[in-house]
Amino acid sequence: MQTKKLGVNSIKIGLEAHCQLTTLKTKLFCSCSTNYRGKEPNTLVCPVCLGIPGSLPVLNLRAVESAIMVALALNCKISRRTFFFRKNYYYPDMSKNFQISQYDRAGGIPLSTAGNVYIRVDHKRKKINIRRVHIEEDPARLVYAGTIDTSPYTLIDYNRSGIALLEIVTEPDLSSPREARIFLQKLRSILEHLGVSDGGLEGAMRCDANISIVGGPRVEVKNISSFKEVERALNFEIVRQKDLVSKGVSVERETRHWDETRRVTISLRTKEEEHDYRYFPELDLIPINITKSWLTQLQLKMPELPDARRIRLIKQYGLPSYDAEVLTSDKSLADFFESCVKLGKPPKTVSNWLMTDVLRCLHDLNLELTEAKFTPEQLVEMISLIEDGVISGKIAKAILLDMIKTGKSPRLIVKERGLVKISSREELESFIKQVCEENPKAAEDALKDEKAIHFLIGKLMQKTRGRADPELADKLIKTHLALMKSRI
């Protein structure tokens, strides 16, 4: 769906990012394993995460420390005393009919408040204010037969129930779907640099998006699973809400579901008010006192974060600001880059390959870089083959996809597919003669117009399967045409 342009003040978007602390080995309030992906449903559960009456939660200390480090990275004000609330709602993904969370009203004190993150949009920095960061338990996973509105039943997997989750809530400072995507990419990079979450895992980072247009009511779109889908869902909502307004129909304050298959939002229910959840303190958990010494210890553990790393890449490797911005948007990408440079390759050469062809191949294969089978050593080997004249840049692009899919070395792929670059004058002259004889009209045109040579070069590359040395081929074709002209 295409959206018409709206003024910068016409759209207000606020995000609630739900980020699992995936590096923890146990759940937030019990000792059940967090390694639930791919496991049989409802096998990693216990009385605590199932909410069996009489069971008591025990807080995971490492989850609190990870959450504090995230809050510090987001420039938040850390609460010196915080505690948990019960958020009551009746839905199958919470078997005990309440979620242990934190609250910022009625005397509640979340882990942290009043933070900010800067994103870069069209070469300009924009400040996105963070309302709060708090800790809560993840609900169970609901599985539908088909779409949420047509499924005849719902299956429930409680393996995910109780996983430590951070809710990171922004102010409504975002003014476009693209800004929302850029913010979430920046957030993921921060979490991965901290080493507390792997955003590439299924369900590790989900998002609820709140959007209003031209002072209209706020609509919430729930449980969006990726950056691209957030952008698509918000674009759809802008069109849907504008269409209603243009027809004189009021936009309702409601909660909607994003259907990724049909790429539409579906009404779920009218938006709940705060009092609908009947928040009250969780008496089974004692308050958390965050002392100054504890906070200092965690501050000393803080690693290099994306903004600092971007500045370092510019200074240390002489990269353009844009390259450094792209590389640090994904920790694995920046790590891969630095590994290649340490193996002796020019920083800008490595950056160019990663930012263009590698990212394109990963997109085509729908893979995360961490899922790809090739290594920094193999990318460096491929660059060396180009530098040594064994293969051309065009051949390298052809074998890169193979490397990423199979993990085979570039030398092996070149050998198996017979892709060594042709640099022999005699061999190329033979191919050029064939091309000109097979395309006499094109050769005749090239005698009159030098631009027509490109057609012959293309035919030569096609005949040699891209193995012709481009510079030598261009030179020899011009020599061959000059010889033809002298004979006329």
N, C-alpha and C positions, 0 to 999 in steps of 0.2 A: 504494500500500500504506500502511495506517495503522500507526503504531507506538504501542505502549503506553508510558506514561511510565516512565522508568528514573531512579533516583537520580543525582544529579550526579556521584557517584564511581563509577558503574557502567559508564560508557563512557569509553574513552580513545582519542583520535584524534590521530594525527600526520600531517602533510602533507609531501609532497615536491613542491614547485611547480617546474615546468620552464618557464623564461621565456626566450624568444628575445630577443636584443638586436637588435630589428628596424630600428633607425636606422643600423646599420652597412651599408656598401655592399658589403663583401666578407666572405667566410667567415672562420672562426676561424684556419685554418692555411693558406689559399691565397687567390688573388686572384679566385676565381670569384664572380660576382654573387650577392647575397642575394635579388634580386628574382625569386624562383622561382614565386610564386603565379600560376596561369593560364598558365604556360609549358609548352611541349611536354615530356613526361617525359624525363629523362636527357639534357638538352641543356646544363645549366649545371654541368658536371662537368670534372674534370681528374685527372691521375694521383695528386695528393695526396689529394683528397677521395674518390677511389675506392680509395685504399690500394694502388696499384700498387707492387710491390716495387722498391726503389731510390729512390722519391720521398721527399722530406724536407719536413716541416711547417715553416712560418715563422709565429710567433705575431703576431696582430693586436694592436697596442699599444692601439688605441682600445677594443677589447673588454675589456682588462684595466682601463683607466681607468673605463669604464662600470661594470664589476663592483665596483670599489673604491667608487664613489659609491653604488651600491646598498647595499653592506655598511655604509657610513657612515650612510645613511638608516635602516638597520635596527639602528643602535646596536651594531654588531658590533665585536669586537676584530680589528683588521687584522694579519695576519701580516707580519712584516718580510721574511721569506724564504719563498717558496712554490714548488712545482714540480709537474709533471704526472706521472701514473701511467698505465699501461695497464690497462684493465679488460677482461679477456679473456672473451669469450663467443661462442658459435657460433650466429649467427642471421642471417637474410638481410638485415636492415636495416643491418648493418655488414659491408661487403664484405671488410675486412681482418681480420675476426674479433676485433677489439678496438676499444675506444672510448678515445680520449684524454680523460682526466678527471682529477680530483684525489681524494685519499684522506686520511682523517684517522686512520689506524692504521698500524702497522708502519713507523713513521718518516715517514709522509706528513704533509704540512702543507697543509691547504686554504687558500684565500685569506683566509677570516675565520671566526671562531667566536663563540659566546657573545653573541648579540644579543637584541633583544626588540622587540615591537610591542604597542601597546595597542589593543584593539578595544572598542567600546561595544555591550553586549548588555543590552536592557531597561533603558536609562538608567544602567547600571553599567559602569565600566571594568574590563577584564580584561587581564592581562598574558599574552602568548603568547611564550614563549622560543624563540629561533632557535638551533638547534644549530650550523649552519654555512651559509655561502654559498660555493659553489665554481663554477669555470668548466669547461665540457666542450663537446664537439662534439655536435650533434644527429644522431641516426641518420637513415637514409632513411625515406621514407614508404611504408607497406605499404597496398595497396588490395585489397579482397576483393570477390568477386562474391556479394553477399548478406552474411550474417553470418559472423563469424570461425570459427564452429564448423560451418558448412554449406558454405562456399565450396569449390568443387572445385580452386581454384588461388589463388595469391597473385601480384599484380603489384607490382613494386618501382620506385619513382621516387627516384633518387639525387640529384635536384636539391636536396633539403633536407639531404642528408648534409653535415656539416661546418659548418652554420650555428652561430654562437656562441650558447651556451645557458648560462643560470645555473640551478643547482639550489639551491633555498632550502628547507632542511629544518628543520621545527619540532620541538620536543620534544612528547611526547604530552599537551599541555596543553589541548587542545580537548575539550569534553565533550558536544557535540551536533552533528548535521549542520548546523544553522543557524549555529552558531559558526564552523564550517569555511567556510561560504559568506561570512559577514561578513569573516573574516580574508582570504580570497582577494580580495574586493572592495577591501579596504584595501590589500593588496599591489599590486594592479593600479594603484590610484590613485597610490601612491608611485612606481612605475616610470614612469607617464605624466607625473607632475610632474617627475621627473628628466629626462625626454625621452630615455630609453634604449629604451623598448619601447611598442608600440601593441598593447594587449591585445585590441583589437577585430578584429585580423587572424586569419584562420583558422589554427589551430595555434600561434599565438604564445604562448599560455599554456595549458599542460596540467598535469595533476596526478595523482600517485599518492597514494592515501589508505590509511593503515594504521589498522585499527580492531580493538579487542579489547573484550570485554564480561565484566564480573565476573571479572577475573583469568584469562580464557581466553587461548588462543594468539592471536597477531597475524595478521590476514588483510590482505593487500595487494590493493587494487583499482587496476588499472593504467590509465594514459592516459585519464583523464576529461577531457572537452574544455571544460566550462564550469562556472560557479558553480552554476547550477541543477542540472546533471547530477551534480555532486559531492554536493549535498544529497540528491538522489534516490537515488544509488548507496549512500550511507551509510545512509539510511533503510531501503533494501531489505536491506542487510547486517545491520542491527540486528534486523529481523524474522526473517531467515533464521537467524542464529545463535541467537537466543532460541528459535526453534522447535526447532532441533536439541537444545539443552540441555533443553528441556521434555520431549523424547522420550527423553532419556538417551543421546543420540548425541554423541560428542565432536566438537568443532569442530577441523578440521585446519588446521595452519599452511600456508597456500598462497597462491599468486598467482592472482587472478581478473580477468576482463575484464568491463567494464560495457557491456552491449548497450543503447544508447540507444533503439532501436526497440522492443524487447520489455520494456525497463526491468527487466532481471534481470542478476545477475552470473553469469559462466560460469567454471568452473574451467579454468585454463590449465596449471598445473604446481605441484608442491610448491615451497614457498618456498626459494630458494637461500640458502645460508650465505655468509658473506664469503669463505671459502677457495675456494668454487666459482669465483670470478672470477679467482683467481690474480693479484692485483694486484702489479705491480712497476714501478719508476720508468721513465718514458719517457726514454730516453737520447738521443733525437734533439732534445730541447728543453732548453735551459739553464735553471737556476733563475731565478726572478724576484725581484729585490731591490727592495723597496718602501722607498725612503729617506724620511726625515722631511720633506725639502724637497718631494719629489714629493707626499706625502700632504697637506702644507699647501696646495700649489697646487690640489689637487682639492677640499679643504675650502672654499677660497675660491670655487670654481665652483658650490657647492651652491645650488640654487634654493630658493624657498619650497616647503615640503612640506605635505601635507594637514592635519596637525595645526596647524601655524602659520597656514595659510590659514584654517582654520575659526575660530580665535581672532580673526583680523583681520576676517573677514566679520561676526562678531558685533559687534565694536567699531566698525568703519567704517560699517556699514549698519544697525546695530540689529536684526539678524536674531535670531530665537529660536535657541537652541543646536541644536534638532532640525533646523531648516531648513539651518543651516550644515553640519551633519553629513551630511545627504543630498546637498547640492550638492558638497561636497568629496570625496564617495565616487567621483566620476567627474570627472576633470580637464576634459573637454569640457563637462560640465554647468556647472561653476563658471566656466569661461571664457565660456560663453554668457550666464550670469547677469550677469557683470560687464560684458560688452559691452552688454547691454540697459540696465543701470543708467546706464552712461556716456552713453547716448542720451537720458537724462532721465526714465526711468520710475521710480516708487516701488519700492524694493528688495523690500518684502513682496509687492506685487502681482506683480512678475516671478517671485519665488520661488514663489508659489502656483501660477501657471500652469505653471512648469517641473516642480514636484514632483508635480502631480496630472495635469492633462490632457495635457501634452506627454509625460511618461513613460508614461502609459496608451496614448497613440497609438503611441508607439515600440514598446511591448510588443505591441500588436495587430498591428503591421506587421512584427514581428520584425526591427527595425532598431536599429543603434547611432545615437546622436545625430550622430556624424560622417558617417553614411551618409544622413541626412535632407537633403532639398533646400532646406529653408527656412533663413532667416538671422535673426540677432538684429534686424536692421532690420525684417523682416517681422513678427516677434512684437510689436515696439514699435508698428508701424503698426496692427496689430490691436487692441492695447490702446487706442490713440488713438481708433480708431473707436468703441469702447465708451464712452470718456470723452466723446466729442463727441455721443453719442446717436444715431449713425448705425446701429449694430447693438446688439443685446442680448447679454448674456453667453451666453445659450443659443445664439444664432446664431453667436457666436464659436467655441463648442465644435464646432459643426457644420462650420465652414469650416477649423478647425485641421488636421484630417486631410488635407484637400485641399492645404493649404499644405505640409505635411510631405512628401506624396507627389509633388507637382508642382513646388514652388518658385514657384508663382504668387503674386502679391501679394494680400493680403486684399481690397483695394479691387476688384481685377479679378474675384476670385471672387464677391464680393457683387454686382457689376454683372452678371456672367454668369448668376448663379442668381436674381437678383431678390430679394435678401435684406435690403434696406434696412428698418430698423425702422419700424413703423407708429406714429407719435406723434400723428396727427390725431384729435381727439376725434370729429369727425363720422364718419370712416371706421370707427373702433373701435365707436362706438355702433351703427352699421349692422350690424357683425358680431355684436355682443352681442345685438341684437334677433333676428337669425337663429338664434343658438345657443339662446336661450330658447324661441323658437317651435318649434325642432326637438327640444327636450328639455323639454317642459312639466312632466313629473314631477320632473325634477331641479330646475327652477326653483321648483316648488312646495315641494320639500324644503328648498331654500335659504332660502325665506321663513321656515321654522320653525327651521332649524338653520344657523347661519352657517358651520359646518365644511363643509357641502355645497356651498359656493361653489367649493371647489377643483375639483370635477368640472366646473363650468361654465368655470372658467379653463382647465382642461385642454382642453376642447372648443374654446374660443376659440383657444388656441395651435395646436391641430390645424388649425383652419380657416384660420388666418393663416400656417401653416407656420412657427410660432415667431417671427413678425415683430412680434407685438403687444408694445408697451411694457408690461412686467409691472406696474409700479407704477400706471401710468395705467389699465391694464385692470382691476386689482383695484378701484380707486376707482370707475370707471364702472360695473362690474357691480353694486357695492353701491348706487350711485345708481339704477340701473335697477330693482333689486329693491325698493328703498324706494318708488319710484314705483308699481310694481306693487302693493305692499302697501297704499298709500294709496287705490287704486282698488277694493279689495275691500270 
